[in-house]
């Protein structure tokens, strides 16, 4: 979809930037419109994100069988888990520009169908080289999905509503972590040996194939934007466009240190700072996603189903915390404070794991705090770049930040695996994650100060 897909209508008088407080006894028409848009778009996008995150990190649970069967060291596993992000990095910006050119429906459907095939192909892995190649191709296939959705949501929701939508969308990552650990553990325990295949191979097949089906559903059901949504009337399109244009004219509020609207450019220093913050936050997300089953197993548990069940707890708590915080941030406009606070909470959680890595209570308590903090910060983080980018600049800028930030997914697992092999313990590795999260919080405050200074 191009920006011209939105109708060039003037703002309507009924459009406003408040969160939708209606007159006494009357529902706000814009609230009702956005509620309908949410129900039309978000269920399909949530399912897609559940599968995206699941297909990315289910290797963490599969590792419990796969590494033993194939003789993979922690470093081999860490490199294979992380090389996904090299393919992701190389193809992220071109993929998002293609989405802007050919439309969200076709491109997101293409992404999902190809990554579903690549994910299921993990069942064919027998050597480290094959593992590396499969993970690299999976990253190439998935590149552009997340930043494409972030861009897509800016076409439908103004900033004062978008925090909740982005957080709702990223809640799917927590759902995937919660269900993925439990489901993957169950599949590995109950399908092991069926059809002469190991349980971990069945995990990749069973969790990869549905992604292809959802890709077909997106091709059939997802509109490219408001202009192509047949379930919107002309008046509703005009009202939606008016609300978006009114917000752009008004600019962003400075309540939390957000800079006023300054066009569609960011300096090299801005991009570098934003990418660094995102890189450090994602280190925590993938630290939990790739290594939580291993951390739980290190406390003495050996039953795969139990490890999967315990691994669901941090994500279940995170779903509640991240959505409560998003509503509060949208209501108060203090997104930056929640990003910094979430990062510092995650740092405390990883430090707790490091302090008691052999205790199930310490590991689950620390992982819950780290997961809730990280997943609170990540969706609200996107207010930082999207407040200052629009159009093609938004497609390229969001993708660039996301691709550089996601290199954390390569270097993080690699460093974690190396440190675990080197010290035969997870203390140093989890302390590295704690420092990363703390630095993300500090750099967010640096960004706030730059924004307040108008830089």
N, C-alpha and C positions, 0 to 999 in steps of 0.2 A: 504493500500500500504506500502511495505517495501522500504527501501532505495535501495535495489537491483533491484527494478523495473525500476530505471533509467539506461540507457545504460552506460556501463563502457568505454565510449569513452574518448580519450584524448581531451583536449581543442582544438578547431579549431582556425586557425589563424584569422578568421573573427570575432571571439567573443571578445567583449571588454566591459569595465565597464562604459563607458560614457553613457549619457542619449540618445545617438543615433543621434548626429549631422552627417548628411550625407554629402558626398562630394557634391559640388555645382551641382545642377541639377539631383542628383541621390538619390533615397530613400535608406536608410540603410536597408539591408535585415533583420537584427535583429529587427529593429523597426517594419517592416512589419509582422514579425513572432509573436512578442509580441502583436501587434494589433489584429492579427487573434485569438490568444489564448484568449485575453480579450473578444472578441465578442463571442467566443465559450463558455466560462465558466461563465463570470460575470452576464449576464442577469438572468440565472437560480439561481445563488447564491444570487443575489440581491432580487429576488422575495422571496426566502426562508427566507432571513433575515428580509424583510418587515413583513412577516407573523410571524416570531419568536418574534420580538419585539412587534408587535401588540397584539399577543396572551398573551404576558407577561404583558403589561401595559393597555390593554383596560379596565381592572377593574377600572382604574382611572376615566374614563367617566361613566362607568356603576354604580359606587358608587353613583352618583347623584340621581339615582332612587332606586338602590338596598338597600342602607343604610337606606333610609326612609321606604321602604316596609318591610324590615326584622328587623328593629329596631337596626341596628348595630351602636355602638358608634365609634368615631374616632379611639380610641385605638383598638377596635375589627377589624376595617377595616385595620389599620396599621399593626397589627399582621398577619392578613390573607394575605395582600399584600406581606409581607416580608417573611412568612414561605416558600414560593416558593423557596427561596434561601437556605434553609436548605437542602431540597432534592437535589438541584443543587450542593451544597457543597459536600454532601456525595458521589455523584455518578460521579463527574466531572473527576477525575483522572482515575478511572477504565474505564469510557466511552471513553476517549481519547486514552488510551492504546488499547482498543478494536478496535478503528478506525485504529490505526497503524497496528493491527494484521489482521483484516478481509478486510480492504480497505475502502476508503472514500465513494464510491458509495453506498454500501450496508448499512453501518452504519449510514450515514447521512439520507438516506431514512427511515431507521427504526426510527431514532429520530423524524423525521417530522410526520410520520404516527401516532406514539403513542402520541406525544404531541397534534396533532390535535384532537384526540379523547378526551384527558384529558381536553383540552380547551373548547370544545363544552359541556362537562359534567358540566361546571359551570352553565348552564341553569337549572340544577336540584337542585341547592343549596336552602335550606330553613332555615338552622340553622347555627350558628357560627361554630359548630363542622364540619358540612359538608363543609363549606367554607374553613376551615383550611385544611381538608383532600384533597379537590380538588386542592388547591394551592400547597400543598406538593407534590402530585402526578404529577402535571404539571412540577414542578422543576426536579423531578426524570426523567421524560420523556425527557425533553429538555437538560439535562446535557450532556456536551460534544460538543454541536453544535458549539458555537462560537470559543472555542479554537481549535476545529477540523478544522474549516475553516481557522483560522490563520496558523495552521500547514500546511494545504493543499496548501495555497498560497506560502509557502516557497519552495514547490516542483516545482513551475512553474515560480516564479519571483525572480530575485536577489534583494538585498536590495535597490539599487538605483532606482528600479521601484516599489518595493513593498509598499512604503509609499502611493503612489497614489492608488494602488489596495486595500490596507486595508482601506483607507479612502473612496474609492468608495463603498466598501462593507458596511462600517459603515454608509454611506449616507443613506442606506436603513432604518436604525433606525430613521433617521430624516424624511424620507419619510413616514414611518409608523406612527410617531408621528403627522406629518402634516395631512395625510389622515385619520389616525385612529381617531383623535379627531373630524374631520369633519364628517366622515362616521358614527362613533359610535353615535354622536349626532343626525344625521339624522335618523338612524335606531331606536333609542330610541323614537324620536319624532313621527315617522310615522308608526311604527309597534306596538306601545303600544296597547295592547288589541286584536291584531290579533290572532286568534286561542286560545283565552283566556289566552294568555301569555303576561307578561309585556315586555315592549320594551327592558329592559336590558337583559332579557333572550334571546330574538331574536339576540341581539348583539353578544353574545357568540356563538350562533349556526352559524349565517351567517359568522362570521369571523373565526370560528374554522374549519369548513368543508373544505374550500379550501386548508388548510395546508396538509390534507391527500392526495389530488390530486397532489400537488406539490411533495410530498414524492414519489409517484408513478413515476412522471416524472423524478426525480433524479435517481431512480433505473434504468430507461430505457436510460437516456441520459448522465449522468455525468461519465466521465472516472476516474478510480482510480488514474491515474497519466499519465505523458507523455508516458510511455511505452505502455499503453493500449488505447491511443488516436488514433483511426483509421484514424482520419483526419489529422494526422501528418505523413509526409514522414520520411524515415530513416535519410536522411540528415538533416531534421529539428530537429529531436530528438538529433542528434549528436551536432548540433549547440546550441541547448538549454542547453544540458548537459555541453558543453564546456564553455558557458557563466557562468553557475552556479559554475562550478569547478574553473574557473579563478577568480571569485570573492572570493571564499573561500581561494584560495591560496594568493590572494592579501591582504585579511583581511579588516577590517573596517577602514575607515579614522578617523583621530583624530581631524578633523576640529571643531566638536561640542563637543568634550570631549568624543567621543566614544573610548572605549578601543580596541586595536588590537585583532584579533581572539585569544582566549585563550583556545581552546578546547571546551568541552561540559559540563563543570561543573560550578556551581555557589555555593558560600558559603552560609551558613545559614543566615548570615547577609545580603548578596545580595538578597536572596529570600525574607527575611523579609522586606527589604527596598522596593523592587519592589512591593510586595503584599500590603504594606501600601500605596504607591502612587496610585495603582490601586483602592484600597478600597476607598480612599478619592475622587478620580475622579468619581467613580461610584455613590457615595453618591449624587453628583450633578445631574448625569443623571437620577437616579431614583427619585430624589426630583422633577425634572421637570415632568418626565413621570407619576408618581403616583398622584401628587398633583396639577398640573397646572389647571385642570378644577375646582378644589375646590378653588384655588386662584382667578381665574377669577370670579367665582360665588360670592366670597366674596366682589367684588367691586360693587355688586348691580344687576348684570345681572341674569336673571332667565330662559330665553329662552334657551333650550338645544341646538338647532341648532346654535344659535349665539355663545354660549360658545364654541362649537366645532369649529366653523369658526375662532374665535379669537385665540383659542388654536393652530391652524395650523400655525400662523404667525411666532413664534419663530423658528420652525423647517424649514420653508421655507427659512428664512435668513441663518440658520445654514448650509443648504445644499450648498449654494454658498460659504460661508466663509471657511468651512472646506476643500472643494476641491481646492480652490485657495491657501490656506495655505499649503496643502499637495504638490502641484506642486512646490511651492517655496521651501519647505523644502527638497524635493528630489533633486531639482536643486542645492541647496546650501549645502546640507548635514547637516543642522543645526536642526535636528529633536528635540533634547533636548530643544532648545530655544523655539520652538513652543509649546512643551508640557508645559513648565513652563509658557509661556505667556498665553496660553489658560486657564490654571488653574487660574491664577491671574485675567484674564478677567471675568471668571465665578464667582470668589469671589466678584468682584465689582457688578456683576449683581444681585446676591442674596442679597447683602447689599442694593441695590436699592429697591428691593421688600420689604425688612424689613422696609425701611424708608417711604414707601408709600403704604402699603398693601391694602388700601381702594380705591386707585386710579387705574383705568384701565390703564392709561398711564404709571404709575410707574411699575405696575405688568407686562404689556406686554414688556416694555422697559427692565426691569431687567431680565425677563425670556428669552428674545431674546439674550441678552448679555451672560447670563449664559449658554444657550443652545449652542450658537455658540462657546463659549470658551471651554466648556466641550467636544463637539463633534469634535473640532479641536484637542484637546489634546489626546483623547482616542485612535484613530487609530495609531497616530504617537508614542504613548507610547510603542507600541509593537516592535519598533526598539531596545528598551533597552534589553529585554531578548533574542530576536531572533538573535541578533548580536553575542551571546555567546553560543547558544545552537544548537544542531543538532541531527538528528536521534531519537532514543527512548528517549534520554534525553530531546529533544525538546518537544515530545509528553507529557512526564510526567511533565516537568518544566512549560510549558505553561498552562497545565491544573491545576497544583497546584497553580500557581499565580492567575489564573482566578477564581478558586474555592474559595480561601481565600478572594480575592478581592470582589467577589460577595456576601460575607456575609454582605457587606454594604447594599445590597438590603434587608436584613432581619432587621438589626439594624437601618438603616436609616428611613424607614417608621414607624417602631415601636416607635422610638424616636420622630419623627415628630408628629405622632398621639397623643402621650402622652403629648407633650409640648402644642399642640393645645387644648387638653382637659383641661390641667392644667391652662393655661393662657387665654383661650377663645380668642386666637388671634394667628396669624402666625408669629409675629415678632421674638420671641425667636427661633422658628423652622427654619426660613429662615436665621437667623444669624448663627445658627449652621452649615447650609450648606455653608455659606460664609466662615466661619473659616475652614471647611474641605477643600474647594477648595484652599484657601490660603496656608494651610499646604501642600497640594499636590504640589504646585508650589515650596515651599521651599525645600521639600524632593527631588524633581527632580534636583535641583541645588546641593544638597548634593551628589546625585548619580553621577552627572557630575564631581564633584571634586574627588570622589573616582576613577572614570574611568580614569581621567587625571593622578592620582597618581599611576595608574596601580594596584590597589587593587582588 
